[in-house]
Amino acid sequence: MTKVDAICICRLHQIFEEDQLSDHQKDIAILYAIGNTIAEIADKKGIKPITVRNHLDVVRRSLGDVTLSGLRTVVFLRVLSIVVNRV
């Protein structure tokens, strides 16, 4: 992941109002939502796939026990909300 990618992902942290989530968990949720696999995220973050899965589980629970597919939907709807509100 390039520095520019990291900056862009960091700017999306605002979609999470859940204060209990760490920046690392937010990064992982966003990377997953935009189509990265668990293995790809683990490689990019330098962590084990099980750690990625554990972080995703924390995020899913904080969003009301959504599925992984539901996590993607929540992230995209929140990003869309930001875009629409800026127009």
MDTraj code that builds the backbone (N, CA, C; nanometers):
import mdtraj as md
import numpy as np

residues = "MET THR LYS VAL ASP ALA ILE CYS ILE CYS ARG LEU HIS GLN ILE PHE GLU GLU ASP GLN LEU SER ASP HIS GLN LYS ASP ILE ALA ILE LEU TYR ALA ILE GLY ASN THR ILE ALA GLU ILE ALA ASP LYS LYS GLY ILE LYS PRO ILE THR VAL ARG ASN HIS LEU ASP VAL VAL ARG ARG SER LEU GLY ASP VAL THR LEU SER GLY LEU ARG THR VAL VAL PHE LEU ARG VAL LEU SER ILE VAL VAL ASN ARG VAL".split()
xyz = np.array([
    [0.0849, -0.1166, 0.0000],
    [0.0000, 0.0000, 0.0000],
    [0.0897, 0.1232, 0.0000],
    [0.0590, 0.2148, -0.0878],
    [0.1396, 0.3366, -0.0969],
    [0.0983, 0.4362, 0.0112],
    [0.1800, 0.5381, 0.0285],
    [0.1496, 0.6424, 0.1263],
    [0.0203, 0.7149, 0.0884],
    [0.0003, 0.7369, -0.0409],
    [-0.1219, 0.8032, -0.0885],
    [-0.2440, 0.7177, -0.0552],
    [-0.2331, 0.5854, -0.0770],
    [-0.3438, 0.4959, -0.0428],
    [-0.3772, 0.5060, 0.1054],
    [-0.2745, 0.5067, 0.1884],
    [-0.2945, 0.5141, 0.3335],
    [-0.3639, 0.6440, 0.3729],
    [-0.3265, 0.7527, 0.3083],
    [-0.3893, 0.8819, 0.3373],
    [-0.5363, 0.8797, 0.2962],
    [-0.5655, 0.8239, 0.1793],
    [-0.7042, 0.8168, 0.1319],
    [-0.7896, 0.7313, 0.2247],
    [-0.7354, 0.6185, 0.2688],
    [-0.8091, 0.5317, 0.3600],
    [-0.8315, 0.6024, 0.4928],
    [-0.7308, 0.6711, 0.5406],
    [-0.7413, 0.7433, 0.6676],
    [-0.8514, 0.8495, 0.6614],
    [-0.8679, 0.9117, 0.5472],
    [-0.9718, 1.0149, 0.5324],
    [-1.1120, 0.9556, 0.5442],
    [-1.1249, 0.8254, 0.5202],
    [-1.2554, 0.7603, 0.5305],
    [-1.2899, 0.7192, 0.6732],
    [-1.1985, 0.7366, 0.7662],
    [-1.2261, 0.7008, 0.9054],
    [-1.3491, 0.7732, 0.9582],
    [-1.3808, 0.8873, 0.9007],
    [-1.4946, 0.9665, 0.9477],
    [-1.6281, 0.8949, 0.9318],
    [-1.6335, 0.7901, 0.8503],
    [-1.7604, 0.7189, 0.8326],
    [-1.7961, 0.6349, 0.9541],
    [-1.6991, 0.6125, 1.0420],
    [-1.7240, 0.5325, 1.1615],
    [-1.7472, 0.6231, 1.2812],
    [-1.8704, 0.6250, 1.3286],
    [-1.9031, 0.7015, 1.4485],
    [-1.8791, 0.6177, 1.5732],
    [-1.8493, 0.4908, 1.5528],
    [-1.8259, 0.3992, 1.6633],
    [-1.6906, 0.4306, 1.7262],
    [-1.6924, 0.4950, 1.8422],
    [-1.5696, 0.5412, 1.9070],
    [-1.4795, 0.4285, 1.9538],
    [-1.5364, 0.3117, 1.9783],
    [-1.4563, 0.2030, 2.0319],
    [-1.3651, 0.1384, 1.9274],
    [-1.3804, 0.1738, 1.8011],
    [-1.2968, 0.1153, 1.6959],
    [-1.1635, 0.1882, 1.6866],
    [-1.0571, 0.1105, 1.6748],
    [-0.9244, 0.1699, 1.6564],
    [-0.9071, 0.2096, 1.5099],
    [-0.8100, 0.2939, 1.4838],
    [-0.7803, 0.3316, 1.3450],
    [-0.7423, 0.2084, 1.2637],
    [-0.6721, 0.1161, 1.3254],
    [-0.6310, -0.0081, 1.2587],
    [-0.7550, -0.0877, 1.2162],
    [-0.8535, -0.0982, 1.3039],
    [-0.9769, -0.1700, 1.2718],
    [-1.0541, -0.0992, 1.1612],
    [-1.0560, 0.0318, 1.1644],
    [-1.1229, 0.1083, 1.0587],
    [-1.0543, 0.0856, 0.9246],
    [-0.9208, 0.0874, 0.9234],
    [-0.8452, 0.0608, 0.8001],
    [-0.8832, -0.0747, 0.7429],
    [-0.8837, -0.1751, 0.8285],
    [-0.9127, -0.3117, 0.7843],
    [-1.0546, -0.3213, 0.7298],
    [-1.1502, -0.2594, 0.7973],
    [-1.2887, -0.2621, 0.7495],
    [-1.3011, -0.1957, 0.6127],
    [-1.2349, -0.0837, 0.5949],
    [-1.2405, -0.0126, 0.4665],
    [-1.1733, -0.0944, 0.3573],
    [-1.0559, -0.1488, 0.3865],
    [-0.9870, -0.2321, 0.2874],
    [-1.0734, -0.3509, 0.2466],
    [-1.1396, -0.4128, 0.3439],
    [-1.2270, -0.5256, 0.3132],
    [-1.3462, -0.4798, 0.2287],
    [-1.4041, -0.3676, 0.2664],
    [-1.5223, -0.3176, 0.1964],
    [-1.4936, -0.2824, 0.0510],
    [-1.3712, -0.2391, 0.0219],
    [-1.3399, -0.2024, -0.1171],
    [-1.2907, -0.3213, -0.1988],
    [-1.2982, -0.4412, -0.1405],
    [-1.2738, -0.5609, -0.2196],
    [-1.1488, -0.6402, -0.1903],
    [-1.0688, -0.5966, -0.0954],
    [-0.9502, -0.6742, -0.0596],
    [-0.9916, -0.7998, 0.0160],
    [-0.9210, -0.9092, -0.0092],
    [-0.9465, -1.0318, 0.0652],
    [-0.8770, -1.0241, 0.2006],
    [-0.9128, -1.1149, 0.2875],
    [-0.8489, -1.1196, 0.4192],
    [-0.6990, -1.1420, 0.4037],
    [-0.6602, -1.2299, 0.3120],
    [-0.5174, -1.2565, 0.2886],
    [-0.4459, -1.1319, 0.2362],
    [-0.5095, -1.0588, 0.1460],
    [-0.4489, -0.9367, 0.0924],
    [-0.4322, -0.8302, 0.2006],
    [-0.5330, -0.8168, 0.2852],
    [-0.5243, -0.7189, 0.3939],
    [-0.4121, -0.7572, 0.4895],
    [-0.4036, -0.8848, 0.5229],
    [-0.2975, -0.9322, 0.6128],
    [-0.1609, -0.8995, 0.5551],
    [-0.1447, -0.9215, 0.4258],
    [-0.0172, -0.8929, 0.3599],
    [0.0132, -0.7431, 0.3627],
    [-0.0860, -0.6604, 0.3310],
    [-0.0657, -0.5151, 0.3285],
    [-0.0350, -0.4590, 0.4668],
    [-0.0982, -0.5155, 0.5690],
    [-0.0825, -0.4648, 0.7053],
    [0.0303, -0.5339, 0.7821],
    [0.0849, -0.6413, 0.7252],
    [0.1926, -0.7134, 0.7925],
    [0.1458, -0.7892, 0.9160],
    [0.0232, -0.8412, 0.9093],
    [-0.0320, -0.9180, 1.0204],
    [-0.0842, -1.0512, 0.9681],
    [-0.1240, -1.1392, 1.0581],
    [-0.1749, -1.2706, 1.0185],
    [-0.3221, -1.2602, 0.9782],
    [-0.3657, -1.3472, 0.8861],
    [-0.5062, -1.3464, 0.8446],
    [-0.6040, -1.3616, 0.9619],
    [-0.5693, -1.4407, 1.0615],
    [-0.6587, -1.4573, 1.1766],
    [-0.6759, -1.3254, 1.2514],
    [-0.5715, -1.2435, 1.2531],
    [-0.5805, -1.1122, 1.3179],
    [-0.6750, -1.0218, 1.2396],
    [-0.6668, -1.0277, 1.1077],
    [-0.7590, -0.9501, 1.0231],
    [-0.9020, -0.9932, 1.0520],
    [-0.9238, -1.1244, 1.0558],
    [-1.0585, -1.1763, 1.0820],
    [-1.1085, -1.1304, 1.2196],
    [-1.0203, -1.1334, 1.3191],
    [-1.0595, -1.0882, 1.4534],
    [-1.0984, -0.9404, 1.4531],
    [-1.0215, -0.8579, 1.3819],
    [-1.0550, -0.7152, 1.3724],
    [-1.1890, -0.6960, 1.3010],
    [-1.2114, -0.7719, 1.1946],
    [-1.3389, -0.7616, 1.1229],
    [-1.4554, -0.8029, 1.2125],
    [-1.4336, -0.9038, 1.2969],
    [-1.5385, -0.9457, 1.3903],
    [-1.5731, -0.8343, 1.4886],
    [-1.4720, -0.7635, 1.5378],
    [-1.4958, -0.6510, 1.6292],
    [-1.5773, -0.5429, 1.5585],
    [-1.5395, -0.5120, 1.4350],
    [-1.6111, -0.4090, 1.3583],
    [-1.7551, -0.4531, 1.3332],
    [-1.7728, -0.5778, 1.2928],
    [-1.9079, -0.6287, 1.2663],
    [-1.9966, -0.6184, 1.3899],
    [-1.9418, -0.6558, 1.5051],
    [-2.0193, -0.6474, 1.6299],
    [-2.0545, -0.5024, 1.6631],
    [-1.9608, -0.4121, 1.6393],
    [-1.9867, -0.2706, 1.6708],
    [-2.0945, -0.2114, 1.5803],
    [-2.1152, -0.2725, 1.4649],
    [-2.2171, -0.2258, 1.3705],
    [-2.3492, -0.3007, 1.3873],
    [-2.3610, -0.3787, 1.4937],
    [-2.4860, -0.4494, 1.5192],
    [-2.4870, -0.5921, 1.4703],
    [-2.3729, -0.6580, 1.4755],
    [-2.3596, -0.7983, 1.4338],
    [-2.3964, -0.8208, 1.2876],
    [-2.3539, -0.7301, 1.2015],
    [-2.3783, -0.7468, 1.0583],
    [-2.2879, -0.8570, 1.0038],
    [-2.3261, -0.9123, 0.8911],
    [-2.2419, -1.0100, 0.8225],
    [-2.1269, -0.9366, 0.7536],
    [-2.0319, -1.0116, 0.6995],
    [-1.9239, -0.9471, 0.6241],
    [-1.9797, -0.8747, 0.5019],
    [-2.0791, -0.9337, 0.4391],
    [-2.1450, -0.8666, 0.3266],
    [-2.2156, -0.7400, 0.3748],
    [-2.2783, -0.7490, 0.4907],
    [-2.3435, -0.6327, 0.5500],
    [-2.2450, -0.5234, 0.5853],
    [-2.1254, -0.5623, 0.6276],
    [-2.0195, -0.4654, 0.6579],
    [-1.9864, -0.3840, 0.5336],
    [-1.9725, -0.4524, 0.4210],
    [-1.9452, -0.3818, 0.2948],
    [-2.0577, -0.2837, 0.2625],
    [-2.1803, -0.3277, 0.2813],
    [-2.2955, -0.2425, 0.2526],
    [-2.2965, -0.1190, 0.3416],
    [-2.2726, -0.1378, 0.4711],
    [-2.2709, -0.0249, 0.5647],
    [-2.1636, 0.0758, 0.5251],
    [-2.0439, 0.0269, 0.4935],
    [-1.9343, 0.1170, 0.4561],
    [-1.9713, 0.1946, 0.3303],
    [-2.0214, 0.1262, 0.2285],
    [-2.0553, 0.1954, 0.1044],
    [-2.1688, 0.2960, 0.1237],
    [-2.2688, 0.2619, 0.2027],
    [-2.3780, 0.3565, 0.2271],
    [-2.3296, 0.4793, 0.3028],
    [-2.2397, 0.4598, 0.3974],
    [-2.1867, 0.5735, 0.4728],
    [-2.0990, 0.6624, 0.3848],
    [-2.0201, 0.6013, 0.2974],
    [-1.9387, 0.6809, 0.2043],
    [-2.0308, 0.7567, 0.1093],
    [-2.1327, 0.6906, 0.0590],
    [-2.2287, 0.7555, -0.0307],
    [-2.2968, 0.8730, 0.0386],
    [-2.3293, 0.8570, 0.1646],
    [-2.3913, 0.9648, 0.2411],
    [-2.3011, 1.0878, 0.2474],
    [-2.1718, 1.0659, 0.2666],
    [-2.0764, 1.1776, 0.2695],
    [-2.0727, 1.2471, 0.1342],
    [-2.0681, 1.1683, 0.0281],
    [-2.0610, 1.2244, -0.1073],
    [-2.1863, 1.3052, -0.1377],
    [-2.3020, 1.2504, -0.1074],
    [-2.4284, 1.3183, -0.1356],
    [-2.4396, 1.4477, -0.0553],
    [-2.3974, 1.4447, 0.0688],
    [-2.4068, 1.5641, 0.1532],
    [-2.3114, 1.6749, 0.1111],
    [-2.2101, 1.6424, 0.0338],
    [-2.1144, 1.7440, -0.0122],
    [-2.1554, 1.8064, -0.1442],
    [-2.2511, 1.7472, -0.2111],
    [-2.2932, 1.7979, -0.3424],
    [-2.3892, 1.9119, -0.3266],
])
top = md.Topology()
chain = top.add_chain()
for i, resn in enumerate(residues, 1):
    res = top.add_residue(resn, chain, resSeq=i)
    for name in ("N", "CA", "C"):
        top.add_atom(name, md.element.get_by_symbol(name[0]), res)
traj = md.Trajectory(xyz[None], top)
